């Protein structure tokens, strides 16, 4: 009797380990392998081309340029917020990235395609980005877009005319080049970065209160 019980118990334990192993393996694949999103993974508005939500649990994702022949033109507000994403590929079909669209994830790098013309506030807030190249299709860097990341390098193109409040606040930038095109630098836009000095080449550029840390040397060229 005891022998039969032990045999049955061993079989049950073996099955449980096999199932758990399969689940762990599946989760690991979702975490490590790039997954191209399908309509089963998202909420997609066909009439507007807006990707409005994410319902799957893949961490390394590729957003396709279309779903069923309908182009993905917008990644809507909060669409991918707080999903522990580690990597995302944005297609060239996208022109608009909404407020907090990728906020509160674990992204370490991002490529913003040249097709994007507008990025709403806090779009990449609270990630782990170390560098970013902003395409020259962007004219305004909205509030808190890259707030609380780990940026050590950023390239601001000549197309940008304004940098809004907290745009690059609380990162690891030790230097930044402000192009002549920028006419407004918002409140705390570079606050809590280890920048020691900055040169403003456009004498008309407005610099908001606490745009930089108090000890930053700001040089204006006439």
N, C-alpha and C positions, 0 to 999 in steps of 0.2 A: 504493500500500500504506500509506504513512505517512498519507495523507489519510484513508483508511478507518479507520485506527487512532484518529486524532484525533476523528473523528466518533463512533465507538463510545465512546471515553473521555468525550467531552462528554455523551453521552446518559446514561452511568452516573453521572457526577457530578451531572447534573440530577436523576436519580431519587433519589440519596442525599440531596440537599438537600431535595427535596420530602417524603421520608419523615421526615427529621429535623424539618422545619418542622411537619409534621402532629403528630409526637410532642410537640414543644414547645408547640404550640397546645393540644393535649389536656391536657397537664400544667398549662398556664396556666388553663384552664377549671376544672380540679379545684382549683386553688389559690384562684381568685377567686370563683367562683359558688357560692352556697349549694346544697348537695346534700342532698336528703332521703334518708336511709338506707333501704335495702331489705334483705330477708333475704340478698341476695347479698353485702352489705357487712359483716354482723355474725354473731356467734354468739349466738343467742337461744334461751333455754330456755323452751319454750312452757308447760311444766307449772307454772312459778313466775313467769313474766313477767320473768325476769332477762335483761338484756342483758350478756353475759359477755365479749365480745371484739369487736375491730374488725379486719377483714381487708382493707379497702380503703385507698386513699391520698388520699382527698379531705381538704382542709384546713379548709374552711368547711362545717360540717355541721349538719343539722337532724335531731334524733332524733324520730321520729314517736311519737305517743301509743299506737300499736298496730301490731302486725304480724298481718295476717290475722284481725283481730277480737279478738286477745288483747292486753290492755293491757300496756304497758311500765311496770312498777312499780318496778324496781330497776336501777340502773346499777352493776354488780358490781365487785368489787375489781380494780384494774389494767385495767379494760376498755378505756380509751382512753389508757393511759399511753404517753408517748414516741412520738407519731405526728405531731409538728410541727403540731398543730391551731392555727389562728389564730382560729377562731370556732366556737362551738357553741350550739345552741338546745336547751334541756332542756324537755320537755313537762310539762304539769300533772298527768299521770298518775303521774309518778315520786314516790315517797315516800322512797326510800333511795338514797344515793350512797356507794359503797364506798370502802375504803382505796385511796388513790393512783389513784382512778378516772380523773382527768384530769391526773395529775402529769406534769411534765417535757414540757410543750408550749409553745406560744407565744401563749397566750390573753392578750388585753389587757383584756377585760371579760367578765363572766358575769352572767346573770340566773338566780338560784335561785328557782324557783317556790314559791308558798306551800304547795304540796302536799308538799314535802320536809319530813320530820320528823326525819331523822337523816342526818348527814354524818360519815363515818368519817375517821380521821386521815390527814393528807397528801393529801387528796382533790384539792387544787389546788396542791400543792407545786411550786415550780420553774417558774412561768409568768411572765407579764409584766403581771399584773393591776394596774390603777391605782386602781380603786375597786370596792367590793362592797357590796351591800345584803343583809343577812342577814334572811330572812323571820322573822316572829314565831311561826312554827311550830317553830322550832329552840330547844331548851332548853339544849343543851350544845355548845360549840365545841371540837372534839377536837384532839388534839395535832398540830401541824405542818400544819393544814389549809391555811393561807395562807402558810406559811413560804417565804422566798426569792421574793417577788414584787416589785412596784413600787408597792404601795399607798400612796396619799397621803391617802385618805379611807376610813373604814369606819363604818358605822352598826350598832351593836350593839343589838338590840331588848330591851325589858323582859322578854321571855320567857326570856332566857338567865340561867342560874344559875351556870354554871361555864365558865371559859376555861382550857383545858388547856395543858400544856407546849409552848412554841414555836409556839403557834397563829398569832401574827402576827409572829413573829421575822423579822428581816432584811428589812424593808420601808422605806418612806420616809414613814411616819406622823410628822407633827409635832404632832399632838394626837389625843386619843381621849377619848370620854365613856364612863365605866363606869356603867351603870345600877344603881339600888338593888338590883335583883333578883340581881345577881352576888354570890355568897358565897365564891367561890374563884377566884383568879387564879394559874395555875400557873407553874412554873419557866421563866424566860426566855420567857414568853408574848409580851412586847413588846420583847424584847432586840434591840439593834442597830437602833433606830429613832431619828430625831432629835427625839423627844418631850422637851420641857424641863420640863413640869410636868403633874401629873395630880391630880384631886380624887376621893377615894373617899368617897361619901356614906353608905354603909352601914358603920357601925362594926364590924359582925361579919365583914366581908369578910376572908378570909385572902389574904395576898399572899406568893407563893412566892419563894424565893431568886432574885435577879437577874431578877425579872419585868420590870423596866425597867433601863435603863442606870444605872450608879452615880451619875451626875450629875443624875438626874431628881428634881425636888422633888415629893414625895408629900404631899398634904394630906388628912388624915382629918377628916371632920366628925362630931362626936359627936351 
